[in-house]
Amino acid sequence: MRPGPAHLLRHPGLRPAVAAATPSPGIATGHASLDALLHWRGWPAAALTELLAEPGLGEFGLVIPALARLTVAGRLVFLIDPPHLPHAQALCQAGLPGECLLVLRCPASRDRFWAGEQILRSGTCAVLMLWEGSEPWRHAQLLRLQSTARTTATPIFLYRRPQAIRAASPAPLRIGLQGSRNGTRLTIHKQPGPSGQTLSLAPSTAAAIGPARAGPPQLLGRQPALQMADWPPGNGAPPPRLQVSP
């Protein structure tokens, strides 16, 4: 028996042609010139976005204006295994309170995917941010992430090395970042419609955020600057909201 339309539309890579012709509103990036180039006029609100860059090129700062907007309602931004702890004071100056961030450290690289899926289904996540690490993720894992982003209406940002552009990906948006004399040069490698556009963004307060100093997360007054948790897999429960106290 041939599958009907309803069965086909359960596939994460398929959607009705009407929906494809009318893009959902995007999340303003904070850079009008970048919004003008993107299919959604901003970051896609319910999809996987890949940012391909070597660490330290402002790849995290690029999304901070959007994060600040999305956490207004009190939901959390989850960071899974970032290479450095974000600098709490710089985040606050950029409009993103540190208490809205929860950093997770997974005991093994294979746990990142599992943790990401549980977070997306917890109902507390405004944005999920993941770093791929040294072991490339399988295409099937990326496909599941894209499907879960769509069904939970949650944006996902996945940071990958530039070499990952050689492999196919189900992410609707793939952007490469390179350092340049004028700041950061962006290349839109993939999106619905025209792609291949380039854009240079000048350094800004958000884009200049670097790793925090060695030691515990930086604290602002008596408020926790970052929330930290080690999340061993296996219990299926949402992550505990652990706070760093002075």
One Martini backbone bead per residue (centre of mass of N, CA, C, O) as a GRO file, in nm:
protein
  246
    1MET     BB    1   0.096   0.037   0.023
    2ARG     BB    2   0.060   0.360  -0.024
    3PRO     BB    3   0.139   0.642   0.112
    4GLY     BB    4  -0.002   0.902   0.246
    5PRO     BB    5   0.012   1.234   0.314
    6ALA     BB    6   0.015   1.211   0.625
    7HIS     BB    7   0.260   1.021   0.636
    8LEU     BB    8   0.467   1.199   0.482
    9LEU     BB    9   0.448   1.458   0.683
   10ARG     BB   10   0.616   1.310   0.917
   11HIS     BB   11   0.853   1.388   0.773
   12PRO     BB   12   1.112   1.613   0.849
   13GLY     BB   13   1.166   1.689   0.521
   14LEU     BB   14   0.850   1.751   0.505
   15ARG     BB   15   0.613   1.980   0.343
   16PRO     BB   16   0.393   2.181   0.246
   17ALA     BB   17   0.387   2.399  -0.016
   18VAL     BB   18   0.250   2.634   0.129
   19ALA     BB   19   0.457   2.653   0.362
   20ALA     BB   20   0.708   2.700   0.177
   21ALA     BB   21   0.597   2.975   0.047
   22THR     BB   22   0.549   3.062   0.366
   23PRO     BB   23   0.737   3.208   0.574
   24SER     BB   24   0.822   3.232   0.879
   25PRO     BB   25   0.891   3.430   1.112
   26GLY     BB   26   1.160   3.581   1.234
   27ILE     BB   27   1.453   3.651   1.421
   28ALA     BB   28   1.606   3.909   1.505
   29THR     BB   29   1.958   3.966   1.487
   30GLY     BB   30   2.053   4.293   1.502
   31HIS     BB   31   2.101   4.292   1.175
   32ALA     BB   32   1.973   4.434   0.905
   33SER     BB   33   2.160   4.319   0.679
   34LEU     BB   34   2.102   4.020   0.752
   35ASP     BB   35   1.794   4.011   0.741
   36ALA     BB   36   1.779   4.084   0.431
   37LEU     BB   37   1.917   3.794   0.343
   38LEU     BB   38   1.707   3.634   0.486
   39HIS     BB   39   1.431   3.440   0.441
   40TRP     BB   40   1.306   3.527   0.746
   41ARG     BB   41   1.419   3.801   0.847
   42GLY     BB   42   1.597   3.598   1.015
   43TRP     BB   43   1.590   3.372   1.235
   44PRO     BB   44   1.482   3.073   1.264
   45ALA     BB   45   1.224   2.970   1.494
   46ALA     BB   46   1.200   2.635   1.385
   47ALA     BB   47   1.526   2.555   1.365
   48LEU     BB   48   1.828   2.463   1.220
   49THR     BB   49   2.142   2.623   1.287
   50GLU     BB   50   2.450   2.673   1.120
   51LEU     BB   51   2.776   2.750   1.258
   52LEU     BB   52   3.080   2.804   1.077
   53ALA     BB   53   3.365   2.790   1.300
   54GLU     BB   54   3.614   2.909   1.461
   55PRO     BB   55   3.697   2.972   1.757
   56GLY     BB   56   3.670   3.333   1.821
   57LEU     BB   57   3.463   3.491   1.585
   58GLY     BB   58   3.173   3.568   1.718
   59GLU     BB   59   2.956   3.328   1.719
   60PHE     BB   60   2.800   3.403   1.983
   61GLY     BB   61   2.749   3.712   1.953
   62LEU     BB   62   2.562   3.698   1.699
   63VAL     BB   63   2.299   3.585   1.891
   64ILE     BB   64   2.240   3.774   2.138
   65PRO     BB   65   2.005   3.958   2.049
   66ALA     BB   66   1.805   3.719   2.026
   67LEU     BB   67   1.826   3.609   2.314
   68ALA     BB   68   1.720   3.862   2.459
   69ARG     BB   69   1.432   3.839   2.339
   70LEU     BB   70   1.363   3.531   2.424
   71THR     BB   71   1.402   3.589   2.758
   72VAL     BB   72   1.172   3.778   2.858
   73ALA     BB   73   0.972   3.531   2.962
   74GLY     BB   74   1.196   3.335   3.131
   75ARG     BB   75   1.341   3.164   2.956
   76LEU     BB   76   1.590   2.939   2.848
   77VAL     BB   77   1.937   2.905   2.782
   78PHE     BB   78   2.108   2.639   2.627
   79LEU     BB   79   2.441   2.507   2.693
   80ILE     BB   80   2.637   2.262   2.521
   81ASP     BB   81   2.959   2.245   2.548
   82PRO     BB   82   3.127   2.491   2.565
   83PRO     BB   83   3.454   2.601   2.530
   84HIS     BB   84   3.339   2.847   2.699
   85LEU     BB   85   3.263   3.073   2.923
   86PRO     BB   86   3.071   3.316   2.947
   87HIS     BB   87   3.068   3.657   2.994
   88ALA     BB   88   2.869   3.800   3.220
   89GLN     BB   89   2.905   4.109   3.182
   90ALA     BB   90   2.878   4.116   2.875
   91LEU     BB   91   2.594   4.002   2.865
   92CYS     BB   92   2.456   4.224   3.029
   93GLN     BB   93   2.537   4.459   2.835
   94ALA     BB   94   2.370   4.300   2.594
   95GLY     BB   95   2.084   4.200   2.750
   96LEU     BB   96   2.185   3.919   2.903
   97PRO     BB   97   2.107   3.746   3.156
   98GLY     BB   98   2.272   3.503   3.334
   99GLU     BB   99   2.008   3.356   3.460
  100CYS     BB  100   1.920   3.246   3.155
  101LEU     BB  101   2.161   3.046   3.184
  102LEU     BB  102   2.247   2.700   3.090
  103VAL     BB  103   2.517   2.490   3.165
  104LEU     BB  104   2.629   2.192   3.004
  105ARG     BB  105   2.799   1.888   3.104
  106CYS     BB  106   2.911   1.618   2.931
  107PRO     BB  107   3.076   1.313   2.970
  108ALA     BB  108   2.996   1.270   2.659
  109SER     BB  109   2.951   1.331   2.328
  110ARG     BB  110   2.695   1.138   2.292
  111ASP     BB  111   2.511   1.312   2.506
  112ARG     BB  112   2.427   1.572   2.357
  113PHE     BB  113   2.186   1.472   2.196
  114TRP     BB  114   2.014   1.369   2.427
  115ALA     BB  115   2.001   1.635   2.587
  116GLY     BB  116   1.872   1.808   2.364
  117GLU     BB  117   1.602   1.656   2.345
  118GLN     BB  118   1.512   1.694   2.641
  119ILE     BB  119   1.508   2.000   2.641
  120LEU     BB  120   1.300   2.048   2.412
  121ARG     BB  121   1.072   1.876   2.586
  122SER     BB  122   1.047   2.054   2.862
  123GLY     BB  123   0.939   2.372   2.810
  124THR     BB  124   1.207   2.579   2.894
  125CYS     BB  125   1.305   2.647   2.599
  126ALA     BB  126   1.420   2.906   2.390
  127VAL     BB  127   1.727   2.800   2.344
  128LEU     BB  128   1.956   2.595   2.157
  129MET     BB  129   2.307   2.520   2.225
  130LEU     BB  130   2.568   2.370   2.023
  131TRP     BB  131   2.868   2.165   2.026
  132GLU     BB  132   3.020   1.927   1.842
  133GLY     BB  133   3.318   1.886   1.816
  134SER     BB  134   3.528   1.619   1.710
  135GLU     BB  135   3.255   1.461   1.657
  136PRO     BB  136   3.064   1.403   1.412
  137TRP     BB  137   2.751   1.415   1.319
  138ARG     BB  138   2.495   1.255   1.213
  139HIS     BB  139   2.247   1.287   0.993
  140ALA     BB  140   2.023   1.163   1.171
  141GLN     BB  141   2.062   1.360   1.407
  142LEU     BB  142   2.005   1.623   1.253
  143LEU     BB  143   1.720   1.544   1.166
  144ARG     BB  144   1.603   1.524   1.454
  145LEU     BB  145   1.659   1.812   1.536
  146GLN     BB  146   1.488   1.947   1.319
  147SER     BB  147   1.222   1.811   1.398
  148THR     BB  148   1.214   1.914   1.696
  149ALA     BB  149   1.221   2.214   1.634
  150ARG     BB  150   0.949   2.213   1.482
  151THR     BB  151   0.759   2.078   1.702
  152THR     BB  152   0.867   2.298   1.939
  153ALA     BB  153   0.939   2.584   1.839
  154THR     BB  154   1.275   2.578   1.833
  155PRO     BB  155   1.573   2.717   1.836
  156ILE     BB  156   1.884   2.607   1.677
  157PHE     BB  157   2.237   2.608   1.758
  158LEU     BB  158   2.514   2.490   1.558
  159TYR     BB  159   2.851   2.430   1.619
  160ARG     BB  160   3.100   2.420   1.359
  161ARG     BB  161   3.326   2.335   1.157
  162PRO     BB  162   3.410   2.431   0.842
  163GLN     BB  163   3.436   2.133   0.721
  164ALA     BB  164   3.120   2.062   0.737
  165ILE     BB  165   3.034   2.172   0.450
  166ARG     BB  166   3.095   1.898   0.292
  167ALA     BB  167   2.842   1.810   0.433
  168ALA     BB  168   2.542   1.718   0.460
  169SER     BB  169   2.232   1.899   0.559
  170PRO     BB  170   1.910   1.972   0.716
  171ALA     BB  171   1.971   2.254   0.752
  172PRO     BB  172   1.830   2.551   0.641
  173LEU     BB  173   2.084   2.696   0.791
  174ARG     BB  174   2.412   2.807   0.663
  175ILE     BB  175   2.695   2.962   0.828
  176GLY     BB  176   2.988   3.133   0.766
  177LEU     BB  177   3.292   3.219   0.949
  178GLN     BB  178   3.525   3.501   0.917
  179GLY     BB  179   3.800   3.664   0.950
  180SER     BB  180   3.855   4.023   0.925
  181ARG     BB  181   3.943   4.351   0.894
  182ASN     BB  182   3.616   4.433   0.956
  183GLY     BB  183   3.575   4.150   1.122
  184THR     BB  184   3.302   3.961   1.012
  185ARG     BB  185   3.257   3.704   0.776
  186LEU     BB  186   2.970   3.616   0.594
  187THR     BB  187   2.827   3.297   0.470
  188ILE     BB  188   2.561   3.182   0.276
  189HIS     BB  189   2.528   2.848   0.202
  190LYS     BB  190   2.223   2.803   0.325
  191GLN     BB  191   1.888   2.841   0.186
  192PRO     BB  192   1.605   2.941   0.095
  193GLY     BB  193   1.693   3.017  -0.198
  194PRO     BB  194   1.915   3.235  -0.197
  195SER     BB  195   2.274   3.198  -0.210
  196GLY     BB  196   2.616   3.318  -0.128
  197GLN     BB  197   2.616   3.542   0.050
  198THR     BB  198   2.784   3.834   0.176
  199LEU     BB  199   2.910   3.962   0.504
  200SER     BB  200   3.013   4.243   0.701
  201LEU     BB  201   3.092   4.269   1.049
  202ALA     BB  202   3.139   4.468   1.291
  203PRO     BB  203   3.253   4.516   1.578
  204SER     BB  204   3.116   4.440   1.902
  205THR     BB  205   3.019   4.382   2.210
  206ALA     BB  206   2.904   4.100   2.144
  207ALA     BB  207   3.135   3.998   1.945
  208ALA     BB  208   3.370   4.035   2.185
  209ILE     BB  209   3.311   3.787   2.325
  210GLY     BB  210   3.480   3.590   2.552
  211PRO     BB  211   3.639   3.418   2.761
  212ALA     BB  212   3.658   3.347   3.065
  213ARG     BB  213   3.808   3.326   3.331
  214ALA     BB  214   3.956   3.139   3.528
  215GLY     BB  215   3.718   2.965   3.696
  216PRO     BB  216   3.454   3.071   3.815
  217PRO     BB  217   3.188   3.219   3.757
  218GLN     BB  218   3.082   3.525   3.710
  219LEU     BB  219   2.963   3.772   3.937
  220LEU     BB  220   2.666   3.974   4.000
  221GLY     BB  221   2.686   4.035   4.285
  222ARG     BB  222   2.425   3.821   4.425
  223GLN     BB  223   2.390   3.706   4.147
  224PRO     BB  224   2.366   3.463   3.926
  225ALA     BB  225   2.541   3.438   3.626
  226LEU     BB  226   2.538   3.119   3.624
  227GLN     BB  227   2.425   2.803   3.521
  228MET     BB  228   2.511   2.481   3.654
  229ALA     BB  229   2.547   2.145   3.501
  230ASP     BB  230   2.541   1.804   3.548
  231TRP     BB  231   2.413   1.560   3.296
  232PRO     BB  232   2.325   1.259   3.340
  233PRO     BB  233   2.208   1.004   3.184
  234GLY     BB  234   1.874   0.802   3.219
  235ASN     BB  235   1.606   0.948   3.363
  236GLY     BB  236   1.431   1.155   3.163
  237ALA     BB  237   1.459   1.421   3.298
  238PRO     BB  238   1.468   1.723   3.356
  239PRO     BB  239   1.673   1.961   3.419
  240PRO     BB  240   1.826   2.101   3.665
  241ARG     BB  241   1.813   2.411   3.847
  242LEU     BB  242   2.123   2.529   3.880
  243GLN     BB  243   2.307   2.739   4.101
  244VAL     BB  244   2.531   2.992   4.141
  245SER     BB  245   2.683   3.081   4.437
  246PRO     BB  246   2.867   3.306   4.630
   0.00000   0.00000   0.00000
